[in-house]
Amino acid sequence: MDERFEEFAAQRADALLRYGYLLSGNPHDAADLTQEALVRLHRAWPRVRHKQAPEAYTRMIMTRLHMRTWRLRRRERLDWALPDTARTDQPPSDDGLWTALAGLPKRQRAVLVLRYYEDLPDEEIAAVLGVSRGTVRSHVSLGLAKLRATLPNPAANGSSA
């Protein structure tokens, strides 16, 4: 195995796992996304390492895998076997933002994560998702509007000073 790939994977695995968690909202899906993306990166490593952009390439793989997985899971599958105990993953904060973000359509969520968590410009987001810059801006606008409508206004709840 290429020593530079091992070094990249060791240094960036945690950041990629956090990115996967923000995309999927689930630690198990995040680990799967990260693992599959690193496997695919390894296959493409000789080509990608010369471009000096392995992390951007890996984020693109993760985003596309997430979108593809979401499309496959969109259909409801009923399971008649109930779990022994109820269990839900707890969101990272109690302010309702995580719940509101999870309620957005997957593409709007991906665009907001890429813009506000990864701090990517519209051009890079468009390249990662394979859409136009106008589509990116539209998804940002629609996603933020839904978040604003869902979340309480903190200025309205506080006292006016």
MARKELUM-900536 format. One line per field, with one value per residue (C-alpha): residue number from 0; residue in three letters; x, y, z. Coordinates in steps of 0.2 Angstrom, whole numbers, plus 5000, padded with zeros to 4 digits. Layout:
% residues N
n NUM  ...;
res ala  ...;
east X  ...;
north Y  ...;
up Z  ...;
% end
This chain:
% residues 161
n 0  1  2  3  4  5  6  7  8  9  10  11  12  13  14  15  16  17  18  19  20  21  22  23  24  25  26  27  28  29  30  31  32  33  34  35  36  37  38  39  40  41  42  43  44  45  46  47  48  49  50  51  52  53  54  55  56  57  58  59  60  61  62  63  64  65  66  67  68  69  70  71  72  73  74  75  76  77  78  79  80  81  82  83  84  85  86  87  88  89  90  91  92  93  94  95  96  97  98  99  100  101  102  103  104  105  106  107  108  109  110  111  112  113  114  115  116  117  118  119  120  121  122  123  124  125  126  127  128  129  130  131  132  133  134  135  136  137  138  139  140  141  142  143  144  145  146  147  148  149  150  151  152  153  154  155  156  157  158  159  160;
res met  asp  glu  arg  phe  glu  glu  phe  ala  ala  gln  arg  ala  asp  ala  leu  leu  arg  tyr  gly  tyr  leu  leu  ser  gly  asn  pro  his  asp  ala  ala  asp  leu  thr  gln  glu  ala  leu  val  arg  leu  his  arg  ala  trp  pro  arg  val  arg  his  lys  gln  ala  pro  glu  ala  tyr  thr  arg  met  ile  met  thr  arg  leu  his  met  arg  thr  trp  arg  leu  arg  arg  arg  glu  arg  leu  asp  trp  ala  leu  pro  asp  thr  ala  arg  thr  asp  gln  pro  pro  ser  asp  asp  gly  leu  trp  thr  ala  leu  ala  gly  leu  pro  lys  arg  gln  arg  ala  val  leu  val  leu  arg  tyr  tyr  glu  asp  leu  pro  asp  glu  glu  ile  ala  ala  val  leu  gly  val  ser  arg  gly  thr  val  arg  ser  his  val  ser  leu  gly  leu  ala  lys  leu  arg  ala  thr  leu  pro  asn  pro  ala  ala  asn  gly  ser  ser  ala;
east 5000  5006  5013  5006  4988  4990  4996  4982  4969  4977  4977  4960  4949  4941  4937  4929  4919  4913  4908  4899  4890  4884  4878  4869  4864  4869  4886  4884  4880  4894  4906  4900  4902  4919  4925  4918  4925  4942  4941  4936  4950  4963  4958  4960  4975  4988  4977  4971  4987  4994  4980  4984  4966  4963  4951  4940  4939  4934  4921  4914  4913  4905  4892  4888  4887  4875  4864  4863  4860  4846  4838  4839  4831  4818  4805  4798  4802  4791  4799  4787  4800  4800  4816  4818  4820  4818  4833  4836  4852  4853  4857  4872  4863  4846  4842  4832  4844  4849  4831  4826  4842  4837  4820  4827  4827  4844  4851  4847  4855  4870  4872  4870  4883  4895  4893  4892  4902  4915  4915  4915  4911  4896  4907  4915  4898  4891  4906  4904  4885  4886  4874  4874  4879  4861  4855  4866  4860  4842  4845  4853  4839  4825  4835  4838  4819  4813  4825  4819  4801  4805  4816  4810  4816  4829  4826  4807  4810  4823  4819  4822  4836;
north 5000  5018  5026  5043  5035  5028  5044  5053  5041  5042  5061  5064  5049  5058  5074  5063  5054  5070  5075  5059  5061  5078  5071  5056  5061  5044  5037  5020  5027  5040  5026  5016  5032  5035  5017  5016  5033  5028  5011  5020  5033  5019  5012  5029  5035  5035  5047  5057  5060  5069  5082  5087  5086  5069  5076  5086  5070  5060  5072  5071  5052  5053  5065  5056  5039  5047  5054  5037  5028  5040  5037  5018  5019  5032  5018  5012  4995  4987  4976  4966  4961  4974  4978  4972  4989  5006  5016  5032  5042  5058  5074  5083  5098  5102  5118  5109  5114  5095  5090  5103  5100  5081  5086  5094  5085  5077  5088  5104  5096  5092  5109  5117  5106  5109  5128  5131  5116  5113  5132  5128  5141  5138  5132  5118  5113  5112  5102  5090  5087  5088  5102  5120  5135  5141  5125  5126  5144  5138  5124  5135  5148  5134  5125  5141  5146  5129  5130  5148  5142  5127  5135  5147  5165  5168  5187  5185  5174  5185  5201  5217  5227;
up 5000  4996  5012  5007  5006  5024  5030  5022  5029  5047  5047  5039  5045  5060  5050  5036  5049  5056  5038  5036  5052  5047  5030  5037  5055  5060  5067  5059  5042  5044  5047  5032  5021  5027  5025  5007  5002  5008  4999  4983  4986  4988  4971  4963  4973  4959  4949  4964  4973  4958  4958  4976  4981  4989  5003  4991  4980  4996  5001  4984  4985  5002  4996  4981  4990  5003  4989  4980  4997  5001  4984  4987  5004  5000  4998  5014  5019  5033  5046  5056  5069  5083  5092  5110  5117  5110  5106  5097  5094  5103  5092  5097  5104  5112  5102  5089  5075  5072  5071  5059  5048  5048  5042  5026  5010  5008  4994  5003  5019  5009  5002  5019  5026  5012  5014  5032  5039  5026  5021  5002  4989  4977  4963  4973  4980  4963  4957  4972  4969  4950  4949  4943  4954  4952  4959  4974  4978  4976  4988  5001  5000  5001  5015  5025  5023  5030  5044  5049  5048  5059  5072  5085  5083  5097  5096  5099  5114  5123  5132  5122  5130;
% end
